[in-house]
Amino acid sequence: MKKLDFKYVKQRIRDLCELDDYLKFLYDDKKRQETELEEECSKILGLKALDALEHVSVEELKNSKAGIRVAVLQEAGYDNLLQLAKLKDWELVSIDGIGEKQAQAIRNVIAEFLNSMAKHVHVKFSLEKTEDGEVPNAGLLLAIAKLKKCDYVREQAKGLEEVLNSSIVDAMEHIEIKNGLHWLVSSKDAKERTVKAVQDLESFLLSKDCSRAKAYVELYQEMKNLTMEEALGFYEAESADFYAILEKYGGAAKENPLIYSSIPAQLAAAIEESPIDLSYFQGNLRAYQLFGAKYILFERRVLLGDEMGLGKTVQAIAAMCDVYAQDPLSRFLVICPASVLVNWCREIKKFSAMEAHLVHGAFLEENFDAWRTKGGVAVTNFETMEKIVRDIDKKLRIAMLVIDEAHYIKNPDARRTQNVRALDEESDRILMMTGTPLENRVEEMCSLIEFLRPDMVEEVRKNAFMSHVPQFRELLAPVYLRRQREQVLEELPPIEEMREWCVLTDVDRVYYAQAVTEKNFNVMRRVSFLQSDLETSSKALRLLEICKDAKEDGRKVIIYSFFRETIDKIQQLLGEDCIGVITGSTEIPARQGMIDKLTEAPAGNVLVCQIQAGGTGLNIQTASVVIFCEPQMKPSLTNQAISRVYRMGQVRNVLVYHLLCENTVDEAMVMMLERKQQEFDAYADESALANALDELVDKDWIQKLIEAENAKYGEGTDES
């Protein structure tokens, strides 16, 4: 038997051990990254607090009761604490009348002010560079970007360290012969076992697991070497998550008591101190969202009325995760408008480890039975409740009943309201959600409160006359929580992109199937806007709901589509709410006139634009809601269109809605772009990414898509 090359074997074992060590480092390095982030936060907050001393008069030193001679300081030309803070010790004691004890007392007072101020300042990021070309808080922004990118690698590599460890143990245990001399005196069986172990080692080093480990090590190195420009692009795409991490590691005011205008201090403190188990929650919560989730759990039967775009769905899912952690067989029921059914399912999957059951349509009974047996989250709409309420009423326990767009059941005599209210006694907790402000609609609010807290409703009605004063909000505190953007988001307005997955109506399906059989890709892309009567369009119905919410929330809207036919139909659908249309044939001066008209128009007005024309060259900061009617062939078109709204001068958080139909060309395009985006994210800079993505949708891909869609829809069309 040929003798092994033991020098080579030892090198291969070292290679494996080095890979294992680096994987361990990959996870150990997280603590170092977190410490770096915390220190950077602390440094910035300290500097901001120091700057704030400029506004604190030296007169404040009189309150220290340390006998500091303030008049002497003023005579020497010192007016504020910042001037004193910048002095060296010898400079301070050289002031006539200030000795070492008084200097130390001054230092102590300044330290107290700095500690206090550091608790009330916030770090803000900006895509706009300073006059000297610097990125504000660049070090901190880069640290967060690296942490997020590296966390992604750590998540993907989870489990590989254990696999490598096992292989190392096996190699060390089964490679019995360690050197050439030992080989000479060993038995044939020992040699065969050693050769077999070395072959196994070689096989593992060539395995997918080992290749993955090496790839993640290389990717981790790249993530650690993230450039500032890459970090800025990452922040632009996920700014909300950056601020959530910032809060987590101390970049926001550490003593930010979540005492909003609607919550008395004592109740807020009790809620803040209440426990919550987020072990099954997947994501980062902002401080106000964490408070909202705790509020839901603490009060048990509540109405969450946060302004649109603040993440009510995420708060609901976080609260459900706490209950789920106590009992994985818990049942949750979400009732929502049909237009957001798919959205709810996708958000549950994205943010939690819970299973979502879509109780609607063809799979209603099957999914209902699965939910009844296994637990998890059943998602249904108000109309389907008619079919399932009898199977729940007095038969099943619901850990939490969630009613989205709760104003849908404001009328106690409506059948949909009665169906929901039938589950009162079956529900351990009830959460109603609405982005519509209810303070001005006290009777509508009382109708909802009567279901949640019948013990409170008379007191609310009795005090309805003072609905505009803080005392009324405090009265509602145990049952109604509403936060507005300016109360909870102190940074520059974030941008939030939402995919609104719509369920095809029967008419949608017929027209789409016809486009598929005609093999017309551009007609297929107009899915749900193909019919003349948009009252049968799932996308159009969701579009109207978004516009209605925006109007009630004091917002203006811009709607984008690539297709003139779609634009014409939407203009007709919106009627007087549409202040005008910008297309490729609209003259440049007239386009600006449309923007001016939107600026002067009241909330709720809508501008409809052909994306090629309205996506560039215009500043539309007056709008804060953007709706895309279909995915764009070139992602740069989408980015440019959003940039018209999300730019300097925007005073509201920008809400971007992508209207999409599940199981159609929309889903295929989103999946393809998402897959390519992930591939490019790790390696390409922002400009390269944009250019590469713009070239993705080629004729071959379109042909394959048409064939796949034809397999799904073609046969059904022939039968009809």
C-alpha positions in Angstrom: 0.0 0.0 0.0 1.4 3.4 -1.0 2.5 5.5 1.9 0.5 8.7 2.5 2.0 12.2 2.1 1.7 13.1 5.8 2.9 16.7 5.2 0.0 17.1 2.7 -2.5 15.5 5.1 -1.4 17.8 8.0 -1.8 20.8 5.7 -5.3 19.8 4.7 -6.2 19.4 8.4 -4.7 22.9 9.1 -6.8 24.3 6.2 -9.9 22.9 7.7 -9.0 24.1 11.2 -8.3 27.6 9.8 -11.7 27.7 8.1 -13.3 26.5 11.3 -11.5 29.2 13.3 -12.6 31.9 10.9 -16.2 30.8 11.1 -16.0 31.0 14.9 -14.4 34.5 14.6 -17.3 35.5 12.3 -19.7 35.0 15.2 -17.3 36.2 17.9 -16.7 39.4 15.9 -20.3 40.4 16.4 -19.6 41.5 19.9 -16.7 43.7 18.7 -18.9 45.2 16.1 -21.6 46.0 18.6 -19.1 47.5 21.1 -17.7 49.7 18.3 -21.2 50.8 17.4 -22.1 51.6 21.0 -18.8 53.6 21.4 -19.5 55.5 18.2 -23.0 56.3 19.4 -21.7 57.5 22.8 -19.1 59.7 21.2 -21.5 61.4 18.9 -24.1 61.9 21.6 -21.4 63.3 23.8 -20.3 65.8 21.1 -23.9 66.8 20.4 -24.5 67.3 24.2 -21.3 69.3 24.3 -22.6 71.6 21.5 -25.8 72.1 23.4 -23.9 73.6 26.4 -23.6 76.8 24.2 -27.2 77.4 25.1 -26.7 77.0 28.8 -25.9 80.3 30.6 -23.2 80.4 33.3 -26.1 81.6 35.5 -27.0 77.9 35.9 -23.9 77.5 38.1 -25.6 79.4 40.8 -28.0 76.5 41.3 -25.2 74.1 42.2 -24.9 75.5 45.8 -21.2 75.0 45.5 -20.4 78.7 46.0 -19.2 79.2 42.4 -18.4 82.9 41.8 -20.5 83.3 38.6 -19.9 87.1 38.5 -16.2 86.6 38.2 -16.6 84.2 35.3 -18.9 86.7 33.5 -16.4 89.6 34.1 -13.8 87.4 32.4 -16.0 87.1 29.3 -17.6 83.7 29.8 -21.3 83.6 29.1 -22.1 79.9 28.6 -21.0 76.5 29.8 -19.5 75.4 26.4 -16.9 78.2 26.8 -15.9 76.8 30.2 -16.0 73.2 29.0 -13.4 73.9 26.4 -10.9 75.4 28.9 -8.0 73.4 30.2 -7.6 73.0 33.9 -4.8 75.6 34.2 -6.8 78.1 32.1 -9.8 77.7 34.4 -7.8 78.2 37.7 -6.0 81.2 36.2 -9.2 83.2 36.1 -9.1 85.6 39.0 -11.3 84.4 41.9 -11.5 80.8 40.7 -9.5 78.3 42.7 -9.0 74.5 42.4 -12.1 73.7 44.4 -14.3 76.0 42.4 -12.8 74.7 39.2 -13.6 71.1 40.2 -17.2 72.2 41.2 -17.6 73.8 37.7 -16.4 70.6 36.1 -18.9 68.6 38.1 -21.8 70.8 37.1 -20.7 70.6 33.4 -20.5 66.8 33.7 -24.1 66.7 35.1 -25.4 68.8 32.3 -23.6 66.7 29.7 -25.1 63.5 31.1 -28.5 65.0 31.2 -28.3 66.4 27.6 -26.9 63.1 26.2 -30.2 61.5 27.2 -32.2 63.9 25.1 -30.3 64.2 21.9 -30.6 62.1 18.8 -28.3 61.0 16.0 -29.6 61.7 12.5 -28.3 60.4 9.2 -28.5 62.2 5.8 -27.7 61.3 2.2 -26.8 64.9 1.7 -23.1 65.6 2.3 -21.9 68.7 4.3 -20.2 71.7 2.6 -16.8 70.1 3.0 -18.0 66.9 1.3 -18.3 64.9 4.5 -21.2 62.4 5.2 -22.9 63.3 8.5 -22.1 60.7 11.2 -20.2 58.7 8.6 -18.5 56.4 11.1 -21.7 55.4 12.8 -23.6 54.9 9.5 -20.8 52.7 8.2 -20.7 50.7 11.4 -24.4 50.0 11.3 -24.2 49.0 7.6 -21.4 46.6 8.3 -23.2 45.1 11.2 -26.3 44.5 9.1 -24.4 43.1 6.2 -22.3 40.9 8.4 -25.4 39.7 10.3 -26.9 38.6 7.0 -23.7 36.5 6.4 -23.9 35.1 9.9 -27.5 34.1 9.5 -26.8 32.4 6.2 -23.8 30.5 7.6 -25.7 29.3 10.7 -25.0 25.6 11.3 -21.9 25.4 9.2 -19.6 25.8 12.2 -21.1 22.7 13.8 -20.6 20.7 10.6 -16.9 21.8 10.3 -16.3 21.0 14.0 -17.8 17.5 13.5 -15.5 16.9 10.5 -12.4 18.0 12.4 -13.3 15.7 15.3 -13.8 12.8 12.8 -10.5 13.5 11.0 -8.5 13.7 14.2 -10.2 10.5 15.6 -10.0 8.3 12.5 -6.6 9.3 11.0 -4.8 6.9 13.3 -1.4 7.1 11.7 0.1 10.5 12.2 3.6 10.3 10.5 5.8 8.2 8.2 7.6 6.3 11.0 4.2 5.4 12.5 3.1 4.2 9.1 6.0 1.7 8.8 5.1 0.0 12.1 1.3 0.0 11.7 -0.9 -2.9 10.7 -2.6 -3.2 7.3 -6.0 -2.5 8.9 -4.8 0.6 10.5 -3.3 1.8 7.2 -6.6 1.1 5.4 -8.6 3.0 8.1 -6.2 5.9 7.9 -6.4 6.0 4.1 -10.2 5.9 4.3 -10.3 8.7 6.8 -8.0 10.9 4.6 -10.3 10.2 1.6 -13.3 11.3 3.7 -11.4 14.4 4.7 -10.7 15.1 1.0 -14.3 14.5 0.1 -15.5 16.9 2.8 -13.1 19.6 1.6 -14.7 19.3 -1.8 -18.2 19.2 -0.5 -21.0 21.8 -0.8 -20.8 22.6 2.9 -17.1 23.3 2.8 -17.5 25.4 -0.4 -20.4 27.4 1.3 -18.2 28.0 4.4 -15.4 29.3 2.2 -17.8 31.5 0.2 -19.2 33.0 3.4 -15.8 33.7 4.8 -14.9 35.6 1.6 -18.3 37.4 1.6 -17.8 38.3 5.3 -14.4 39.9 4.4 -16.1 41.9 1.6 -18.9 43.0 4.0 -16.3 44.2 6.5 -14.6 46.2 3.8 -17.9 48.0 2.8 -17.2 51.4 1.3 -19.0 54.6 2.4 -20.8 54.9 -0.9 -22.1 51.3 -0.5 -23.2 52.0 3.0 -25.1 55.1 1.9 -26.9 53.1 -0.8 -27.7 50.5 1.8 -29.0 53.2 4.2 -31.1 54.7 1.4 -32.8 51.4 0.8 -33.3 50.4 4.5 -33.2 53.6 6.5 -36.0 52.5 8.9 -33.9 49.5 10.0 -30.8 51.7 10.4 -32.7 53.8 12.9 -34.1 50.7 14.7 -30.5 49.5 15.2 -29.5 53.0 16.2 -32.1 53.0 19.0 -31.1 49.5 20.1 -27.4 50.5 20.6 -28.0 53.9 22.2 -27.9 56.3 19.3 -31.2 57.8 20.3 -32.1 59.3 23.6 -31.6 56.5 26.1 -34.2 58.0 28.5 -36.8 58.5 25.9 -39.9 57.7 28.0 -42.5 56.6 25.5 -45.1 59.0 27.0 -47.0 60.3 24.1 -49.8 62.8 24.4 -52.3 60.0 24.8 -50.5 58.0 27.5 -50.2 59.2 31.2 -46.8 58.8 32.6 -47.7 56.1 35.2 -49.4 53.9 32.6 -46.5 54.4 30.1 -44.0 53.4 32.7 -46.0 50.2 33.6 -46.2 49.3 29.9 -42.5 50.0 29.3 -41.5 47.7 32.2 -43.8 44.9 31.1 -42.0 41.8 29.6 -42.2 40.7 26.0 -40.7 37.6 24.4 -39.5 38.3 20.9 -37.6 35.0 20.4 -40.0 34.1 17.5 -39.9 37.6 16.0 -37.6 38.2 13.0 -36.7 41.8 12.5 -35.8 45.0 14.3 -38.5 47.0 16.1 -38.3 50.8 16.6 -38.7 51.9 20.2 -42.2 53.1 19.6 -43.1 49.8 17.8 -41.8 47.8 20.8 -43.9 50.0 23.1 -46.9 49.5 20.8 -46.5 45.7 21.0 -46.2 45.8 24.8 -49.3 48.0 24.9 -51.3 45.5 22.9 -50.2 42.7 25.4 -50.6 44.8 28.5 -54.1 46.1 27.9 -55.3 43.0 26.0 -58.2 44.6 24.2 -57.1 47.8 22.3 -57.5 50.0 19.3 -54.1 50.8 17.7 -54.6 54.0 15.6 -51.0 54.8 14.6 -50.7 57.1 11.5 -50.3 55.2 8.3 -46.8 54.1 7.6 -45.7 53.6 11.2 -45.9 49.8 11.1 -49.1 48.7 12.8 -48.9 45.2 11.1 -45.4 44.7 12.5 -46.5 45.6 16.0 -49.4 43.2 15.8 -47.1 40.4 14.7 -44.6 41.1 17.5 -47.4 40.9 20.0 -48.6 37.6 18.5 -45.0 36.3 18.7 -45.0 36.8 22.5 -48.2 34.8 22.9 -46.9 32.2 20.5 -43.7 31.8 22.6 -45.8 30.8 25.6 -47.9 28.3 23.5 -46.8 27.3 19.9 -50.3 25.8 19.4 -52.0 29.2 19.9 -54.5 30.3 17.3 -54.5 33.9 16.0 -57.2 35.3 13.6 -56.6 38.3 11.4 -59.6 39.8 9.6 -58.8 42.4 7.0 -60.0 43.8 3.6 -59.5 41.4 0.7 -57.0 43.7 -0.9 -54.4 43.1 1.9 -54.9 39.3 2.5 -51.8 38.3 0.7 -49.8 41.2 2.3 -50.7 40.0 5.8 -49.5 36.4 5.0 -46.3 37.6 3.5 -45.6 40.0 6.5 -46.3 37.1 9.0 -43.8 34.9 7.1 -41.2 37.7 6.9 -41.3 38.8 10.5 -42.1 35.7 12.4 -41.7 31.9 12.7 -45.4 31.4 12.9 -47.3 29.7 10.0 -49.8 31.8 8.1 -53.0 30.2 6.8 -54.9 32.1 4.0 -58.5 31.2 4.8 -60.0 32.5 1.5 -61.0 31.3 -1.9 -60.5 27.8 -3.2 -58.4 26.7 -0.2 -60.7 28.1 2.5 -61.8 24.8 4.0 -58.4 23.1 3.7 -56.5 26.0 5.3 -59.2 26.5 8.0 -58.8 22.9 9.0 -55.0 23.2 9.1 -55.3 26.3 11.3 -57.8 24.6 13.6 -55.5 21.6 14.0 -52.0 23.1 14.1 -52.6 26.7 15.3 -50.8 29.7 13.8 -52.3 32.7 12.1 -55.4 32.5 10.0 -55.9 35.4 7.7 -59.3 36.0 6.2 -61.4 38.9 5.0 -64.7 40.4 6.3 -66.8 38.7 3.6 -65.3 35.2 4.2 -66.0 35.6 8.0 -69.7 34.8 7.1 -68.6 31.3 6.1 -66.3 30.5 9.1 -67.8 32.3 12.1 -70.1 29.4 13.0 -67.1 27.0 13.0 -65.3 29.3 15.6 -68.2 30.6 17.7 -68.2 28.7 21.0 -66.0 26.0 19.5 -62.4 27.4 19.3 -60.2 29.6 21.5 -58.5 32.5 19.7 -55.3 33.8 21.5 -55.6 37.1 19.6 -58.3 38.4 17.3 -56.8 41.2 15.0 -59.2 43.4 13.0 -57.3 45.5 10.4 -59.0 48.6 9.0 -61.3 48.4 12.0 -63.5 51.3 10.8 -65.0 48.7 8.4 -67.1 47.5 11.4 -68.1 50.9 12.8 -71.8 50.2 12.0 -73.1 47.8 14.7 -76.1 46.8 12.5 -74.0 45.6 9.6 -73.6 41.9 9.0 -69.8 42.1 8.9 -69.8 43.8 12.3 -72.0 41.2 13.8 -69.8 38.4 12.5 -66.7 39.9 14.1 -68.5 40.6 17.4 -69.7 37.1 17.6 -66.1 36.1 18.5 -66.0 38.3 21.6 -66.1 35.6 24.2 -63.8 33.2 22.1 -61.0 35.8 22.0 -58.4 36.1 24.8 -57.1 39.3 23.3 -58.6 41.7 20.7 -56.6 44.2 18.6 -58.3 46.6 16.3 -56.2 48.6 13.9 -56.9 51.7 11.8 -54.7 54.5 10.4 -57.8 56.7 10.3 -57.8 59.4 13.1 -60.9 58.8 15.2 -60.7 61.8 17.5 -63.0 63.8 15.3 -65.5 60.9 15.0 -66.3 60.1 18.5 -69.5 58.1 17.8 -67.6 56.0 15.4 -64.9 55.5 18.0 -67.4 54.7 20.6 -68.9 51.9 18.4 -65.5 50.3 18.3 -64.7 50.9 22.0 -68.1 49.3 23.0 -66.9 46.0 21.5 -63.5 46.3 23.2 -64.2 47.9 26.5 -68.0 48.3 27.1 -67.1 49.5 30.7 -65.5 52.6 29.2 -67.9 53.6 26.5 -70.3 55.7 28.6 -67.5 57.7 30.1 -66.1 58.4 26.6 -69.4 59.5 25.3 -70.0 61.8 28.3 -66.7 63.5 27.6 -67.0 63.7 23.9 -67.3 67.5 24.0 -63.6 67.7 24.9 -62.3 65.4 22.2 -59.7 68.0 21.1 -57.9 68.3 24.5 -55.2 66.1 26.0 -57.4 65.0 28.9 -59.7 63.2 26.5 -56.7 61.3 25.0 -55.7 60.3 28.5 -59.2 59.1 29.2 -58.8 56.8 26.1 -55.3 55.6 27.0 -56.3 52.2 28.3 -58.0 51.3 25.0 -56.7 53.7 22.2 -53.1 54.4 21.2 -52.3 56.7 18.3 -48.9 58.0 17.4 -48.1 60.5 14.7 -44.8 60.6 12.7 -43.5 63.7 14.4 -44.0 62.1 17.8 -41.9 59.0 17.2 -39.6 59.7 14.2 -37.3 62.5 15.0 -34.9 61.7 12.1 -35.2 62.9 8.6 -38.3 61.4 7.1 -37.8 57.7 6.3 -39.0 56.0 3.2 -41.0 52.8 3.4 -41.7 50.6 0.4 -44.6 48.2 0.6 -45.7 45.4 -1.8 -49.5 45.3 -2.0 -50.3 41.8 -3.2 -53.8 41.8 -4.7 -55.9 38.7 -5.3 -57.2 38.5 -8.9 -60.9 39.0 -9.3 -62.7 36.7 -11.7 -62.7 39.5 -14.4 -59.0 40.1 -13.8 -58.3 36.5 -14.4 -60.3 36.3 -17.6 -58.6 39.3 -19.2 -55.2 38.2 -18.0 -55.6 34.7 -19.4 -56.6 36.2 -22.7 -53.4 38.3 -22.8 -51.4 35.2 -21.9 -52.9 33.1 -24.7 -52.1 36.0 -27.1 -48.5 35.8 -25.8 -48.4 39.6 -25.5 -46.0 40.5 -22.7 -46.8 44.2 -22.5 -50.5 43.5 -22.3 -49.8 40.9 -19.6 -48.0 43.6 -17.6 -51.2 45.6 -17.5 -52.8 42.8 -15.4 -55.8 44.1 -13.4 -56.1 47.2 -15.6 -57.1 45.5 -18.8 -60.9 45.7 -18.3 -62.9 48.8 -19.0 -64.8 48.7 -15.7 -62.2 49.1 -13.0 -64.7 48.3 -10.3 -63.8 44.7 -11.1 -60.1 45.4 -10.7 -58.3 44.2 -7.6 -55.5 46.7 -8.1 -57.9 49.6 -8.7 -59.8 48.8 -5.5 -56.6 48.8 -3.5 -55.5 52.0 -5.2 -58.8 53.7 -4.1 -58.3 52.5 -0.6 -54.8 53.9 -0.4 -55.9 57.2 -1.8 -58.8 57.4 0.7 -56.4 56.6 3.6 -54.0 59.3 2.3 -56.8 61.9 2.1 -57.9 61.2 5.7 -54.2 61.3 6.7 -53.7 64.7 5.1 -51.5 63.4 2.3 -51.2 63.9 -1.4 -50.5 61.1 -3.9 -48.6 60.5 -7.1 -49.5 57.5 -9.2 -47.1 56.0 -11.8 -47.7 53.7 -14.7 -45.7 52.9 -17.8 -48.9 52.5 -19.9 -51.1 55.3 -21.3 -54.1 53.1 -21.3 -53.8 52.5 -17.5 -53.2 56.2 -16.9 -56.4 57.1 -18.8 -58.5 54.6 -16.9 -57.1 55.7 -13.5 -57.8 59.4 -14.3 -61.4 58.5 -15.0 -61.6 56.3 -11.9 -60.4 59.1 -9.6 -62.6 61.8 -11.0 -62.2 65.2 -9.3 -59.5 63.9 -7.0 -57.1 63.7 -10.0 -55.7 67.2 -10.5 -54.1 66.2 -13.8 -52.0 63.8 -15.8 -48.4 64.0 -17.0 -47.5 61.9 -20.0 -44.7 61.9 -22.6 -46.8 64.4 -24.7 -47.2 66.9 -21.9 -45.1 70.0 -22.5 -42.3 70.7 -20.0 -43.8 74.0 -18.7 -47.1 72.4 -18.3 -45.6 69.6 -16.2 -44.3 72.1 -13.7 -47.7 73.7 -13.8 -49.2 70.4 -12.7 -46.7 70.2 -9.8 -47.6 73.7 -8.7 -51.3 72.8 -8.9 -50.7 69.8 -6.7 -48.7 71.9 -4.2 -51.7 74.3 -3.9 -54.3 71.6 -3.8 -55.8 70.3 -0.5 -54.9 66.8 0.9 -56.3 63.9 -1.0 -55.5 65.2 -4.4 -53.7 62.9 -6.9 -51.3 63.5 -9.8 -51.1 60.6 -12.3 -47.9 60.3 -14.3 -46.5 58.2 -17.0 -43.3 57.0 -15.4 -41.1 57.9 -18.3 -42.3 61.5 -18.1 -43.0 62.1 -14.4 -40.0 60.1 -13.1 -37.3 62.6 -14.0 -36.7 66.3 -13.8 -39.5 67.2 -11.4 -39.6 67.9 -7.7 -42.8 66.6 -6.2 -42.1 66.9 -2.4 -45.6 68.0 -1.8 -46.7 64.4 -2.3 -45.8 61.8 0.3 -47.6 58.7 -1.1 -46.3 57.1 -4.2 -48.2 54.3 -6.0 -46.8 52.1 -8.8 -49.4 50.3 -10.9 -47.0 47.6 -12.1 -43.3 46.6 -11.8 -41.0 48.4 -14.2 -38.7 46.8 -16.7 -35.9 49.1 -15.7 -35.5 49.5 -11.9 -33.8 52.8 -12.5 -37.2 54.2 -13.7 -38.7 53.2 -10.3 -35.8 54.7 -8.4 -35.9 58.0 -10.3 -39.6 58.3 -9.8 -39.3 57.8 -6.1 -36.5 60.4 -6.0 -38.9 63.0 -7.3 -40.7 62.7 -4.0 -38.0 61.5 -1.6 -35.5 64.4 -1.6 -34.5 67.4 0.4 -37.6 69.4 1.3 -39.8 66.4 2.0 -41.4 66.9 5.4 -43.3 63.6 5.7 -42.3 60.0 5.7 -42.7 58.7 2.2 -44.9 55.7 1.6 -44.3 53.8 -1.6 -46.9 51.2 -2.7 -46.2 48.6 -5.4 -49.5 47.2 -6.7 -48.9 43.5 -7.6 -51.0 40.5 -8.5 -50.0 37.2 -7.1 -49.3 34.3 -9.4 -49.0 36.6 -12.5 -46.2 38.3 -14.5 -45.9 40.7 -11.5 -44.8 38.0 -9.2 -42.4 36.6 -11.7 -40.8 40.0 -12.3 -40.5 40.7 -8.6 -38.9 37.3 -7.9 -36.4 37.7 -10.7 -35.4 41.2 -9.7 -35.2 40.2 -6.0 -32.9 37.3 -6.9 -30.6 39.4 -9.0 -30.7 42.2 -6.4 -29.3 39.9 -3.7 -26.6 38.7 -6.0 -25.5 42.2 -6.9 -25.9 43.7 -3.4 -22.9 42.0 -2.0 -20.5 42.8 -4.8 -21.7 45.8 -6.9 -21.6 49.4 -6.1 -24.9 51.4 -6.5 -24.3 52.6 -10.0 -23.1 49.2 -11.3 -26.1 47.6 -9.7 -28.5 50.0 -11.4 -27.0 49.4 -14.8 -26.8 45.7 -14.4 -30.4 45.4 -13.2 -31.6 47.5 -16.1 -30.4 44.9 -18.5 -31.9 41.9 -16.8 -35.2 41.5 -18.6 -34.3 40.1 -22.0 -36.3 38.4 -24.8 -35.3 34.9 -23.7 -36.6 35.5 -20.1 -39.8 37.0 -21.5 -40.4 34.0 -23.7 -39.9 31.5 -20.9 -42.2 33.5 -18.7 -44.9 33.6 -21.3 -44.6 29.8 -21.7 -44.9 29.3 -18.0 -47.9 31.6 -17.7 -49.5 29.9 -20.6 -49.2 26.6 -18.9 -51.1 28.0 -15.9 -53.8 30.1 -17.7 -54.0 28.9 -21.3 -56.0 25.7 -20.7 -58.5 27.4 -18.5 -59.2 30.0 -21.1 -59.9 27.4 -23.8 -62.4 25.7 -21.5 -64.3 28.9 -20.9 
